[in-house]
């Protein structure tokens, strides 16, 4: 039985749980937060909507962080409270290192926008394999960019195919030369003026909101559980891609229950390569 555990029952954690429940691609979702009553209350509330929304995913809430033991995927989100705060920095690092023996080899998905540093710390200092550490926020950004491109082109978002590369918060870029609309090269469909306008708008799309981030994390978790054949734009520790090692950056990746099994390096134009190398400090 596939189980996804979510560390934190804040706004982001609740959004991840709701998206997973409605997707019905995992059997059980466990919200874990020090405020166990809040986690249990949110889980119960979502479970009761299943009768109306028509899903049967089992939801639970707990204050026991060791419930991550045996999970298929562990999602790092935000703590419950008046002002939800993402697990990050030294505090997040301490929590995860304490739980690593329970998580074992299960992939860890970082759902937030401020968790890049923590992802890198876990890889460097806790010696967790890079393939096990996955940041889902770039997938949320790719979704937002896709929506803007569709509006610019006057088409359905389902016709747009693109990916996001680089590193947060200001080093993201879209390889337009690799993007497409309805099977045609995006650069043939849109004018240079439109592309310039899209690039100018990209910086205002970060950070995405909690619902977009939650849905992105849920889709990444589902891709891991189901061994999706579709590549997702995720943060990971680069292992030589773009000539860079040890830096956390976004790259299209194939996901399985073992984590990242393959990264796909797109062919970049000279301008795009320069932009990416600048963003990565290469």
Rosetta blueprint (number, residue, H / E / L):
1 X L
2 X L
3 X E
4 X E
5 X E
6 X E
7 X E
8 X L
9 X L
10 X L
11 X H
12 X H
13 X H
14 X H
15 X H
16 X H
17 X H
18 X H
19 X H
20 X H
21 X H
22 X H
23 X H
24 X L
25 X L
26 X L
27 X L
28 X E
29 X E
30 X E
31 X E
32 X E
33 X L
34 X L
35 X L
36 X H
37 X H
38 X H
39 X H
40 X H
41 X H
42 X H
43 X H
44 X H
45 X H
46 X H
47 X H
48 X H
49 X H
50 X H
51 X H
52 X H
53 X H
54 X L
55 X L
56 X L
57 X L
58 X E
59 X E
60 X E
61 X E
62 X E
63 X L
64 X L
65 X H
66 X H
67 X H
68 X H
69 X L
70 X L
71 X L
72 X L
73 X E
74 X E
75 X E
76 X E
77 X L
78 X E
79 X E
80 X L
81 X L
82 X L
83 X L
84 X L
85 X E
86 X E
87 X L
88 X L
89 X H
90 X H
91 X H
92 X H
93 X H
94 X H
95 X H
96 X H
97 X H
98 X H
99 X H
100 X H
101 X H
102 X H
103 X H
104 X L
105 X L
106 X L
107 X E
108 X E
109 X E
110 X E
111 X L
112 X L
113 X L
114 X L
115 X L
116 X H
117 X H
118 X H
119 X H
120 X H
121 X H
122 X H
123 X H
124 X H
125 X H
126 X L
127 X L
128 X L
129 X L
130 X H
131 X H
132 X H
133 X E
134 X E
135 X E
136 X L
137 X H
138 X H
139 X H
140 X H
141 X H
142 X H
143 X H
144 X H
145 X H
146 X H
147 X H
148 X H
149 X H
150 X H
151 X H
152 X H
153 X H
154 X L
155 X L
156 X L
157 X H
158 X H
159 X H
160 X E
161 X E
162 X L
163 X L
164 X L
165 X E
166 X E
167 X E
168 X L
169 X L
170 X L
171 X E
172 X E
173 X E
174 X L
175 X L
176 X H
177 X H
178 X H
179 X L
180 X E
181 X E
182 X L
183 X L
184 X E
185 X E
186 X H
187 X H
188 X H
189 X H
190 X L
191 X L
192 X H
193 X H
194 X H
195 X H
196 X H
197 X H
198 X H
199 X H
200 X H
201 X H
202 X H
203 X H
204 X H
205 X H
206 X L
207 X L
208 X L
209 X L
210 X H
211 X H
212 X H
213 X H
214 X H
215 X H
216 X H
217 X H
218 X H
219 X H
220 X H
221 X H
222 X H
223 X H
224 X H
225 X H
226 X H
227 X L
228 X L
229 X L
230 X L
231 X L
232 X E
233 X E
234 X E
235 X E
236 X E
237 X E
238 X E
239 X E
240 X L
241 X H
242 X H
243 X H
244 X L
245 X E
246 X E
247 X E
248 X E
249 X E
250 X E
251 X E
252 X E
253 X E
254 X E
255 X E
256 X E
257 X L
258 X L
259 X E
260 X E
261 X E
262 X E
263 X E
264 X E
265 X L
266 X L
267 X L
268 X L
269 X L
270 X H
271 X H
272 X H
273 X H
274 X H
275 X H
276 X H
277 X H
278 X H
279 X H
280 X H
281 X L
282 X L
